[in-house]
Amino acid sequence: MAVSADVDTLLSGDLGSWLNDQVAVRAAAKDKAHWRWTISAAILLPLLAFLWFGPDWSTEAKIWLTAAPALMAAYWGYRPINEAKLSIKVGINAAIAQSLGLTYSHELEPGHEWDLARSFGLLPSHDRKSFEDEWSGILGGHDFRLYEAHLEEQRGSGKNRRWVTVFRGAIIRIASQRTFHGITLLQRAGRHKSFFGLGGKKDTVKLGGQHLQYVDMVSPQFEDAFDLYSTDQVEARWLAHPEYIERLVRLEESFDGKNVRTLFHRGELVIALESGNMFESGSINPADDHAKVRECNDQFAQLANLAAELDRERAER
């Protein structure tokens, strides 16, 4: 099964016509942004000149009083461009999804795959979260959902307090062709170390209210790279066969990703992959449209195909 839209067909059809109509919209957005920046400069420059050459205030105060309005002006000016880019992105991604019989939405609410990913340690602890770019529907006969998550943790204190990204990437749920007897977790090695990290890997981990036992890998070549835990040792070894792990590695490599992890739970696979920000098909420059459509289509096709193959390989064995 291959999942990919024909980019040339898309651009010669309704999507191409719609993008042509957006040329004037994008030009208007750029004009509005430039007008806002001009107005901001006309107001701020005299005020900032007085600030720096007038009151005998500390340099720190002057920097703060300069940076705050400058950032506000930059944001105010860029907002029309950002809104136009988002509109283009949604239009392109929705067209790609429709051509594949799927649904795309920029905004979303996470479902039970999010709860499972958190409960079974597929995601790090965090203080703030956001989601975007949901693709859902039936993919190769499987119920399928994919979206991006951005998780941040607040670190430091006082003036050094800052938000740090601890996860940005894809969360995928795909229905399996079989119901699993146990719960199996496969992830990159080193996540569950024994006491003080002196004895290697933990023999047992408690996640999602379940006790998962460490399982020796079938293939020695992957034993140092991945850890396997399960409530069913026999099923876990069958699920994590070498071909399956090779596909996980390909999934990482295709998106310059890292730390791929997957959970087999009842009749579903849940996959988390740190992959950066994807599906950014919107551009303020119409000349970029063809390349952006192709890039987004290729990103989704690779991710969806590889995710679907993870289950297909097991069904054929």
QUIBELCOR-V741463 format. One record per pair of residues at least 24 apart in sequence whose C-alpha atoms are under 7 Angstrom apart, sorted by the first residue. I is the first residue (numbers start at 0). J is the second residue. D is the distance in whole Angstrom. If there is no record, write none. Layout:
((I J D) (I J D))
This chain:
((0 139 7) (1 304 6) (2 300 5) (2 303 7) (2 304 6) (3 296 7) (3 300 5) (4 95 6) (4 98 6) (4 99 7) (4 296 7) (6 292 7) (6 293 6) (14 94 7) (22 285 6) (25 83 6) (25 283 6) (28 79 5) (28 80 5) (28 83 7) (29 80 6) (31 79 7) (32 76 5) (32 77 6) (32 79 6) (32 80 7) (33 76 7) (35 76 5) (36 72 7) (36 76 5) (39 72 6) (80 283 7) (83 283 7) (84 281 5) (84 282 5) (84 283 6) (85 281 6) (87 281 5) (87 282 7) (88 279 6) (88 280 5) (88 281 4) (91 280 7) (91 292 7) (95 296 7) (101 134 7) (101 135 6) (101 136 5) (101 137 7) (102 134 6) (102 135 5) (102 136 6) (103 132 7) (103 133 6) (103 134 5) (103 135 7) (104 132 6) (104 133 5) (104 134 7) (105 131 5) (105 132 4) (105 133 6) (106 131 5) (106 132 7) (107 131 6) (107 133 7) (112 172 6) (112 269 6) (118 206 6) (118 207 5) (119 206 5) (119 207 5) (121 260 6) (121 271 6) (123 165 7) (125 150 6) (125 151 5) (125 152 5) (126 151 6) (126 152 5) (126 153 6) (127 151 5) (127 152 6) (141 173 6) (141 174 5) (141 175 7) (142 173 6) (142 174 5) (143 172 6) (143 173 5) (143 174 7) (144 171 6) (144 172 5) (144 173 7) (145 169 7) (145 170 6) (145 171 4) (145 172 6) (146 170 6) (146 171 7) (166 273 6) (167 273 6) (167 274 6) (167 275 5) (167 276 7) (168 272 6) (168 273 4) (168 274 5) (168 275 5) (168 276 7) (169 271 6) (169 272 5) (169 273 7) (169 274 7) (170 270 6) (170 271 5) (170 272 7) (171 269 6) (171 270 5) (171 271 6) (172 267 7) (172 268 6) (172 269 5) (172 270 6) (173 267 6) (173 268 5) (173 269 7) (174 266 6) (174 267 4) (174 268 6) (175 266 5) (175 267 5) (175 268 7) (175 310 6) (176 314 7) (177 266 6) (178 265 5) (178 266 4) (179 264 7) (179 265 5) (179 266 6) (180 265 7) (181 229 7) (181 230 5) (181 231 5) (182 229 5) (182 230 5) (182 231 7) (182 263 6) (182 264 5) (183 228 6) (183 229 4) (183 230 7) (183 235 6) (183 262 6) (183 263 5) (183 264 7) (184 227 6) (184 228 5) (184 229 6) (184 261 6) (184 262 5) (184 263 6) (185 225 7) (185 226 6) (185 227 5) (185 228 7) (185 260 6) (185 261 5) (185 262 6) (186 225 6) (186 226 6) (186 227 7) (186 259 6) (186 260 4) (186 261 6) (187 224 6) (187 225 4) (187 226 6) (187 258 6) (187 259 7) (187 260 7) (188 223 7) (188 224 5) (188 225 4) (188 226 5) (238 313 7) (243 309 6) (246 305 7) (246 309 7) (250 302 7) (250 305 6))
